[in-house]
Amino acid sequence: MQMDNISSQRLKGRVALVTGGGSGIGRAAAIAYAREGAAVVVAGRRQREIDETIAMITATGVEATAVVADVANSDEVKALVQAAVDRFGRLDAAFNNAGIEGKMAPITEQSEADFNDVVGINLRGVWLDMKYEIEAMIALGNGGSIVNTSSFVARAGQAGASIYAASKGGLEGMIRALAVEVGPKQIRVNNVLPGAIKTPMFDRLGGEAATSTVVKFTPLGRLGEPADVGDVAVWLSPDEARFVTGQSLLVDGGIAIPGIR
């Protein structure tokens, strides 16, 4: 992935944190934050992948740092947020993108361990991210924007995805509560809900074999690119979106629109 030249600089002087930043949507968002002038903290579980993202950013002269962290681990999430504040002195935006698909199968073939693994990262992990991000933003007193990655599957039923859908659907209720709770602190909380995006997760879930079917049911007639979602997450962060909070925004090419199939 190539990083475009920096242009509008809407986030110059600000700091953004991205989880799951080693590939796919997270990498695209980290690059987009940097393109807008923000210093970026890129987090993920695999050092090599997040280092690759950092190299793409720093090659353009934008400051960035990598932190290995598992969002399912409370101590690691707390340390991640503190590392961002220690390095750059502030935290203005966060994109909580880390997630897993888990075992896609009929509910009769899923286990409690499957449920705990997926919910532990996709729901509890995002709750932990927001807990420590919000604590830091309140302490710093500058407000901020938090965006989480949900999924169109939270809105559109998909057989075999009961655990994944529950983990992503839970984010919708969570952000509405938090938008009310932290709005007086000028902290905004929103979700993006990607459709079928060309990422390693899509490849694991069918990839090329599933592409023609997915494209058939997507009104815009193509798979999404990681930047299609990353750019929306970044759009929600600067002042242009200053009156948007508690929203879950579908970025799916229209695949979740109800209609005759």
Beta strands, then each sheet from edge to edge (+ up, - down):
strand 1: 15-19
strand 2: 39-44
strand 3: 64-68
strand 4: 93-96
strand 5: 144-149
strand 6: 187-194
strand 7: 248-251
sheet 1: 3+ 2+ 1+ 4+ 5+ 6+ 7+
end
